[in-house]
Amino acid sequence: MTDNARARKLADRIQVVVAETLDRRIKDPRLGFVTITDARVTGDLREATVFYTVYGDDEERAASAAALESAKGVLRSEVGRQTGVRFTPTLAFVPDALPDNARTIEDLLDKARAKDAEVRQVSTGAQYAGDADPYRKPEDEDDETDGPSDTNEGPTSA
């Protein structure tokens, strides 16, 4: 079992090697505008997961996924050659969900902004249902006949 620092360092190196190899050596016409966003390696350094995004529609994403699967052997041999580890990790390509999640969050924020604007518009001419100040205030502070007195004037015994 290796430490996490070594696995992270290897994952960073795999990300760079795969991105450079896709840019320079892989000439598959199905491969679209692919960006390698992250790589993760298991603790035993046997398996690497490479996350990627593709600019384009669903058809281009599917074509790029097929191109990455067909180029997996070339990419793995290049990773093994450039990293110099004893066992070259197997590569698994996973489409990164980050852009979709960001788009979903942006849509939710837009809806919240629209609802806030709607509430602000409705409340501009609104009046209070009761008084403007809902808290009770004493009517006269001089009139203390209703409550107990401050002095100790109770019945005295002789």
Secondary structure, DSSP 8 states (H G I E B T S, - for coil): ---HHHHHHHHHHHHHHHHHHHHHT---TT--EEEEEEEEE-TTSSEEEEEEEEES-HHHHHHHHHHHHHTHHHHHHHHHHHH--SS--EEEEEE--HHHHHHHHHHHHHHHHHHHHHHHHHTTT---SS-SS-S---S-SS--SSS--SS-------
